[in-house]
Amino acid sequence: MKFDELLVKVGIECPKELYGREVSAIVTDSAKAIKDCIFVCLEGSRYDGHDHIDEAVSAGAVVIVAEKVRGVCVGGAALTLVNNTRLCASLLYNEWFGSPSEAMKIIGVTGTNGKTSVTCMLKALFEAEGYSCALIGTLGIFSGNRRIGGEGLSLSNMTTPDPETLYSALAEMKRDGVEYVFMEVSSHALSQSRTDAIFFDCAVFTNLSADHLDYHGDMEAYYKAKEKLFLRSRRAVLNVDDTAGRRLARILRERQIEFKTCSEKEGDFCALLENADGCKGSFRTEYTLKTAEGCIGVSLPNFAGEFQIMNSLQAAAVALSYGISPENVRDTFAKIQGVKGRMEQVRAHEKQNIHIFIDYAHTPDALEKLLRSIRSMRAEEQRIVLLFGCGGDRDRSKRRVMGQIASRLADMTVVTSDNSRSEDPAEIIGDILKGIDKEKRFTVIKDRRSAIRRAILEFTRPGDILVLAGKGHETYEIDRDGVHAFDERQIVREALCELFDKDLEDEEKG
């Protein structure tokens, strides 16, 4: 693509000397700059591209897109000043990859919790109908069942990818013939304009509770970031049991943007919970889905937790709005597999006699909903042993609150580490302990691997429920030394083998 073609499309005047000249690349990292590239200066919390303009120019960049100039020499490169370089980067990458989203229907899901479950359910529902689908989110980027970009220990696995990765992936999906893309859209991505080149066919709002306040500053800024998605969508599905969902409904009504409401009380799509008691001790989700056209019974044998009622209700609402029949929604839900790290029940040994759940809950709201759901489904004699920690370099205010929730809703709490990053794990644990009720049963084991092992070998008894909260789908641990392989499923398996194989050895010796 030529400079004049690309720059004019995003509203940047092209220098005359670059007319007809081919663009080699668009980069936001000066270390990746090459001859005849465009360097876009992005300012982050730790890195500011404006400080590295000279490096990019030395490497061959001929156009510099910046918000400010700090007295550096651009060495003959064309300097373009814009109000928002992040927005400009998204627009440039979108054009560079051929505006791929225009060829597909993009459905964005945002909210504090539930994004992964809703997008995975939607992909299953639409694939069962015969559509070619893709997924972008916390679990990775998938075109059909093919992962784009590989997997491994990476800090770049954002919920919503950076613009270069995002628009490149969409272009690949377009080549694959994808019809529907289901995308988790984070508040960070929205505030950083990563998705500003996309007009969404539908947006889904799950809920809003305190999270990422270290980045947004307050709940109003956090909400406004989420709101941005709905103003760039053709229609929406809203959880109006949530205060922020009702606020969105008022705004969309004023803007004359079509939307449907979901509720466990009153809405276009309702979940009636007459049979909720029948799920006690079974760890499944069941309810009656009520619409203007009638009711259908919903059963999700592989999804446990009260929060999955709203998640599945919203996925069903989207599917029904796109013409998928109620019967097909019901049948797909009955056989859909659970989502990795979302109330995932782990069976790792044939003699296993405790229920073990792995869940991504890492906010106060998510942890409370998780524990309340388990309490509502457990049998009377079953105890809940909760193991959790809090991430380092993140909102410290939630740590004490999560300690309070743990003490109130678990029968025993094991406080441990969880991606301490640059912080001292002991200090994070100290913050959590400020909320722990010291009269309730709890223990501190800093090393998470040891904590899981001891929870299985020492703290649980047959029939108990062990909840490993915080890491969910993650298969790594981040600390001051970097990123390390850490799969809780494997650790659980090893502990159970140690427990039951040891018993077998003792019996043989006896």
C-alpha positions in Angstrom: 0.0 0.0 0.0 1.3 3.5 -0.9 1.7 6.3 1.6 -0.8 8.6 -0.1 -3.5 5.8 -0.2 -3.0 4.8 3.5 -2.5 8.2 5.1 -5.4 10.0 3.3 -7.8 7.2 4.4 -7.1 7.9 8.1 -7.3 11.7 7.7 -3.5 12.4 7.6 -2.0 14.6 4.9 0.6 12.8 2.9 3.9 14.6 2.3 4.4 15.2 -1.5 7.7 13.4 -1.5 6.0 10.2 -0.3 3.3 10.1 -3.0 3.5 6.8 -4.9 6.0 5.3 -2.4 5.3 2.0 -0.8 4.8 1.7 3.0 6.9 -1.1 4.4 5.3 -1.4 7.8 3.5 0.4 10.7 5.2 0.1 14.0 4.6 1.3 17.6 7.9 0.0 18.9 11.0 1.8 17.8 13.0 -1.4 18.0 10.8 -2.8 15.1 11.3 0.2 12.9 12.6 -0.5 9.3 13.2 1.5 6.2 10.1 3.3 4.8 7.9 2.5 7.8 5.4 4.6 9.8 6.3 5.0 13.5 3.3 5.8 15.7 4.3 7.2 19.2 2.2 5.6 22.0 2.5 6.8 25.6 2.0 4.2 28.3 2.7 3.9 32.0 6.3 2.7 31.4 7.2 3.5 27.8 6.7 6.6 25.8 7.3 6.3 22.1 7.9 10.1 21.9 11.2 9.5 23.7 12.3 7.1 20.9 11.6 9.0 17.7 15.3 9.4 16.9 15.8 5.7 17.2 12.9 5.0 14.8 14.2 7.5 12.3 17.7 6.1 12.5 16.2 2.7 11.6 14.5 4.1 8.5 11.0 5.5 9.6 9.9 8.2 7.2 6.6 9.2 8.9 6.3 9.9 12.6 2.8 10.1 14.0 2.9 11.9 17.4 0.9 13.8 19.9 3.7 16.0 21.1 7.3 16.8 20.2 9.9 16.9 22.9 12.7 18.8 21.2 14.0 15.8 19.4 15.3 15.9 15.8 13.3 13.9 13.4 16.1 13.7 10.9 14.2 14.5 7.8 11.2 12.2 8.5 7.7 13.7 8.1 6.2 14.6 11.5 2.5 14.4 11.8 0.8 15.7 15.0 -2.6 14.2 16.0 -4.8 14.4 19.0 -4.8 10.7 19.8 -2.0 8.4 18.5 -3.8 5.3 19.8 -6.8 6.0 17.7 -4.6 6.8 14.8 -2.8 3.4 15.2 -6.1 1.5 15.2 -7.2 3.3 12.0 -3.9 2.8 10.3 -3.7 -0.9 11.1 -7.3 -1.4 10.1 -6.7 0.1 6.6 -3.3 -1.7 6.3 -5.1 -5.0 6.8 -7.9 -4.1 4.4 -10.7 -3.1 6.9 -11.5 -6.8 7.6 -14.3 -6.3 10.1 -16.6 -4.9 7.4 -16.8 -8.4 5.9 -18.1 -10.0 9.1 -20.6 -9.5 11.9 -18.7 -8.5 15.0 -20.4 -9.0 18.4 -18.6 -7.4 21.3 -19.1 -8.4 24.9 -18.1 -6.1 27.7 -18.5 -6.0 31.5 -16.5 -6.7 34.6 -17.3 -10.5 34.7 -18.8 -13.0 32.3 -17.2 -11.9 29.0 -15.4 -15.2 28.4 -18.4 -17.4 29.3 -20.8 -15.4 27.1 -18.5 -15.3 24.0 -17.8 -19.1 24.3 -21.5 -19.8 24.6 -22.3 -17.6 21.6 -19.6 -19.3 19.5 -21.2 -22.7 20.3 -24.7 -21.6 19.6 -23.9 -20.0 16.2 -21.6 -22.9 15.2 -24.4 -25.4 16.0 -26.6 -23.4 13.5 -23.9 -23.9 10.8 -22.2 -20.5 10.9 -18.4 -20.1 10.6 -17.3 -18.4 13.8 -14.3 -16.9 15.4 -13.4 -15.9 19.0 -11.2 -13.2 20.5 -10.7 -13.0 24.2 -9.0 -14.0 27.3 -8.6 -17.6 26.2 -6.9 -16.6 23.0 -7.8 -15.9 19.3 -9.5 -18.6 17.4 -10.8 -18.8 13.8 -13.1 -21.8 14.0 -11.1 -24.2 16.2 -7.7 -23.0 14.9 -5.8 -20.9 17.3 -4.2 -17.8 15.7 -0.9 -16.7 17.2 -0.1 -19.8 19.2 -0.1 -20.0 22.9 2.4 -20.2 25.7 3.8 -18.1 28.6 3.1 -14.6 27.4 2.3 -11.3 29.1 0.8 -10.0 25.8 -2.3 -12.2 26.1 -4.6 -9.3 26.7 -8.4 -9.7 26.8 -8.6 -7.5 23.7 -5.4 -7.6 21.7 -3.3 -4.6 20.6 -4.3 -3.1 17.3 -1.7 -4.8 15.1 -2.6 -8.2 16.5 -6.3 -7.5 16.4 -6.7 -6.3 12.8 -4.2 -8.8 11.5 -6.3 -11.6 13.2 -9.5 -10.2 11.7 -7.9 -10.2 8.3 -7.0 -13.9 8.7 -10.6 -14.6 9.8 -11.9 -12.9 6.7 -9.7 -15.1 4.6 -11.0 -18.1 6.4 -14.6 -17.1 5.5 -15.7 -16.4 9.0 -19.2 -14.9 9.3 -19.4 -14.1 13.0 -16.7 -12.9 15.4 -17.4 -12.9 19.1 -15.0 -10.6 20.9 -14.4 -9.8 24.6 -14.0 -6.0 24.7 -12.1 -4.8 27.8 -12.3 -1.3 29.3 -8.6 -0.9 28.7 -9.1 -1.6 25.0 -12.0 0.9 24.8 -10.2 3.7 26.6 -7.1 3.1 24.4 -9.2 3.1 21.2 -8.0 -0.3 20.1 -11.5 -1.2 18.7 -12.3 2.3 17.3 -12.0 1.1 13.7 -14.8 -1.4 14.2 -18.5 -0.8 14.1 -20.1 -3.7 16.1 -23.2 -5.4 14.8 -24.2 -6.1 18.4 -22.8 -5.2 21.9 -23.5 -7.2 25.1 -23.3 -5.7 28.6 -22.8 -8.2 31.4 -22.3 -6.2 34.6 -20.2 -3.6 36.3 -18.4 -3.8 39.6 -15.2 -2.4 41.1 -12.1 -3.5 39.0 -9.2 -1.8 37.2 -9.6 1.3 39.3 -5.8 1.5 39.5 -6.1 2.3 35.7 -9.4 4.2 35.4 -9.3 6.1 38.7 -13.0 5.8 39.7 -16.2 3.9 38.8 -17.5 6.7 36.6 -14.5 6.6 34.3 -14.7 2.8 34.3 -18.3 3.0 33.2 -17.7 5.6 30.6 -15.1 3.4 29.0 -17.6 0.6 28.8 -20.3 2.9 27.4 -18.1 3.7 24.4 -18.7 0.2 22.9 -22.5 0.7 22.8 -22.3 4.0 20.9 -20.4 2.2 18.2 -22.9 -0.7 17.8 -26.0 -1.3 15.7 -27.9 -2.9 18.5 -27.3 -4.2 22.1 -28.3 -6.8 24.7 -28.2 -5.4 28.3 -28.3 -7.0 31.7 -30.8 -4.6 33.4 -30.6 -6.3 36.8 -27.3 -4.3 36.9 -27.5 -0.5 37.7 -25.1 0.3 34.9 -27.1 -1.8 32.5 -30.2 0.3 33.3 -28.2 3.5 32.8 -27.1 2.2 29.4 -30.7 1.4 28.5 -31.7 5.0 29.1 -28.8 6.3 27.0 -29.4 3.9 24.1 -33.1 4.8 24.1 -32.2 8.5 23.8 -29.8 7.7 21.0 -32.4 5.6 19.3 -30.1 2.5 19.3 -32.0 -0.8 19.3 -31.6 -2.9 22.4 -33.0 -5.9 24.2 -33.0 -6.4 28.0 -32.2 -9.5 30.1 -33.4 -9.9 33.6 -34.2 -12.4 36.3 -37.3 -10.2 37.0 -38.6 -8.2 34.0 -37.1 -7.9 30.6 -37.4 -8.9 27.0 -35.6 -12.1 28.0 -36.2 -13.5 31.6 -34.8 -16.3 33.6 -37.5 -17.9 35.8 -35.9 -19.8 38.6 -38.7 -22.1 39.9 -36.5 -25.2 39.5 -33.3 -23.7 41.0 -33.6 -25.8 44.2 -33.5 -29.0 42.1 -29.9 -28.2 41.3 -28.7 -28.5 44.9 -25.7 -30.7 45.2 -25.7 -31.4 41.4 -23.5 -28.4 40.2 -25.5 -27.7 37.1 -27.5 -24.7 35.9 -31.2 -24.9 35.2 -34.0 -22.3 34.6 -36.9 -21.4 32.4 -36.2 -18.9 29.6 -39.2 -16.7 29.1 -39.6 -14.6 25.9 -42.5 -12.8 24.2 -42.9 -15.9 22.1 -43.1 -18.3 25.0 -40.9 -20.3 27.4 -38.3 -23.0 27.1 -36.5 -25.1 29.7 -32.8 -24.5 29.8 -30.3 -27.0 31.3 -26.6 -26.5 31.3 -25.1 -29.7 32.8 -21.5 -28.5 32.3 -22.0 -25.0 33.7 -22.3 -24.5 37.5 -23.0 -21.2 39.3 -25.8 -18.8 39.7 -23.8 -16.2 37.6 -24.1 -18.6 34.6 -27.8 -18.0 34.5 -27.3 -14.4 33.3 -24.4 -15.4 31.1 -26.4 -18.0 29.3 -29.5 -15.8 29.2 -27.6 -13.1 27.4 -26.1 -15.6 25.0 -29.5 -17.0 24.3 -30.9 -13.5 23.8 -28.3 -12.7 21.2 -28.9 -16.0 19.4 -32.6 -15.7 19.4 -32.3 -12.1 18.1 -30.3 -13.4 15.2 -33.0 -16.0 14.3 -31.7 -19.1 16.0 -34.7 -21.1 17.1 -35.5 -21.6 20.9 -35.3 -25.4 20.3 -31.7 -25.1 18.9 -30.7 -22.9 21.8 -32.0 -25.4 24.3 -30.4 -28.4 22.6 -27.0 -26.7 22.2 -27.0 -25.6 25.9 -27.7 -29.2 26.9 -24.5 -30.5 25.3 -22.1 -27.5 25.4 -18.9 -28.1 27.3 -17.9 -25.8 30.2 -15.4 -22.9 29.7 -11.8 -23.5 30.8 -11.2 -21.7 34.1 -14.8 -20.6 34.6 -16.3 -22.7 37.4 -14.3 -25.5 35.8 -14.8 -28.8 37.7 -11.6 -30.8 37.8 -11.7 -34.6 37.9 -8.1 -35.7 38.1 -8.1 -39.1 39.8 -10.5 -42.1 39.7 -10.6 -42.2 43.5 -11.1 -38.4 43.9 -13.6 -37.9 46.7 -13.7 -34.0 46.8 -15.2 -31.6 44.4 -12.5 -29.3 42.9 -13.3 -26.1 41.0 -11.0 -23.7 39.2 -12.3 -20.2 38.5 -10.9 -16.9 37.3 -12.6 -14.9 40.0 -10.2 -12.2 40.8 -12.5 -9.3 41.8 -14.6 -8.9 44.9 -17.8 -9.1 42.9 -16.7 -12.2 41.0 -15.5 -13.9 44.2 -18.7 -13.2 46.1 -20.8 -14.5 43.2 -18.7 -17.6 42.9 -18.9 -18.5 46.6 -22.6 -17.7 46.9 -23.3 -19.9 43.9 -21.4 -22.8 45.4 -23.2 -22.3 48.7 -26.5 -22.4 47.0 -25.7 -25.6 45.2 -23.9 -27.5 47.9 -25.4 -30.2 50.1 -25.8 -29.3 53.8 -22.8 -31.3 55.0 -20.3 -30.1 52.4 -17.7 -27.6 53.5 -16.1 -25.0 51.2 -12.3 -24.6 51.3 -11.3 -21.5 49.4 -7.7 -20.9 48.1 -7.0 -17.5 46.6 -4.6 -14.5 46.4 -4.5 -11.1 44.7 -2.4 -9.9 41.8 0.5 -7.5 42.2 0.7 -4.1 40.6 -3.1 -3.9 40.5 -5.8 -2.2 42.5 -4.8 -2.7 46.2 -8.2 -1.6 47.5 -9.9 -4.9 46.5 -7.5 -7.1 48.6 -9.1 -6.3 52.0 -12.6 -6.6 50.6 -11.8 -10.0 49.1 -10.5 -11.2 52.4 -13.8 -10.1 54.1 -15.8 -12.0 51.4 -13.7 -15.1 51.9 -14.2 -15.1 55.7 -17.9 -14.6 55.3 -18.6 -17.2 52.6 -16.0 -20.0 52.9 -15.7 -22.5 55.7 -11.9 -22.3 55.5 -9.6 -19.9 53.6 -6.1 -20.5 52.3 -4.5 -17.2 51.5 -1.6 -17.5 49.0 0.1 -15.8 46.0 -1.4 -15.0 42.6 0.8 -13.2 40.0 2.6 -11.0 42.5 4.5 -9.3 39.6 6.9 -6.7 41.0 5.4 -6.7 44.5 6.5 -8.7 47.5 3.9 -11.5 47.9 4.0 -11.1 51.7 2.8 -7.5 51.4 -0.1 -8.5 49.2 -1.0 -11.2 51.6 -0.8 -8.7 54.4 -3.3 -6.5 52.6 -5.7 -9.5 52.2 -5.3 -10.4 55.9 -6.6 -7.0 56.9 -10.0 -8.2 55.8 -9.8 -11.8 57.1 -11.9 -12.6 60.2 -9.3 -14.0 62.6 -12.0 -16.0 64.4 -12.7 -17.9 61.3 -10.6 -20.8 60.1 -7.8 -19.7 57.8 -4.1 -20.2 57.0 -1.4 -18.5 55.0 0.8 -20.4 52.6 2.8 -18.0 50.4 3.8 -20.6 47.8 0.7 -21.4 45.7 1.9 -24.8 44.6 2.4 -25.8 48.2 -0.9 -24.3 49.2 -2.8 -26.4 46.6 -1.0 -29.5 47.7 -1.7 -29.0 51.4 -5.3 -28.0 50.7 -5.9 -31.4 49.1 -3.8 -33.5 51.5 -4.6 -31.7 54.8 -7.4 -29.3 54.7 -10.2 -31.1 52.9 -12.2 -34.3 53.8 -14.3 -36.5 51.6 -17.2 -34.7 50.1 -15.8 -31.2 50.6 -15.6 -28.5 47.9 -12.2 -27.0 47.1 -12.2 -23.7 45.2 -9.0 -22.5 43.5 -9.8 -18.9 42.6 -7.9 -16.3 40.7 -6.0 -18.0 37.9 -8.7 -19.7 36.0 -7.5 -20.5 32.4 -4.0 -19.2 33.1 -1.1 -21.7 33.0 1.6 -19.4 34.3 2.6 -17.5 37.4 4.2 -14.1 37.2 6.6 -12.8 39.9 9.7 -10.6 40.1 11.8 -13.2 38.3 9.4 -13.4 35.3 6.8 -15.8 33.9 6.9 -19.4 35.0 4.8 -22.4 33.9 2.1 -23.1 36.4 -0.9 -25.3 35.6 -3.3 -25.8 38.6 -4.8 -28.8 37.0 -1.5 -30.6 36.9 -0.7 -29.6 40.5 -4.1 -31.0 41.5 -3.4 -34.2 39.7 0.0 -34.6 41.3 -1.5 -34.0 44.8 -4.3 -36.5 44.3 -1.9 -39.1 43.0 0.3 -38.5 46.0 -2.7 -38.9 48.3 -4.3 -42.0 46.8 -1.2 -43.8 45.5 0.4 -43.4 48.9 -2.7 -45.0 50.5 -2.4 -47.9 48.0 1.3 -48.3 48.9 0.5 -48.3 52.6 -2.2 -51.0 52.1 0.3 -53.2 50.1 2.9 -52.8 52.8 0.4 -53.7 55.5 
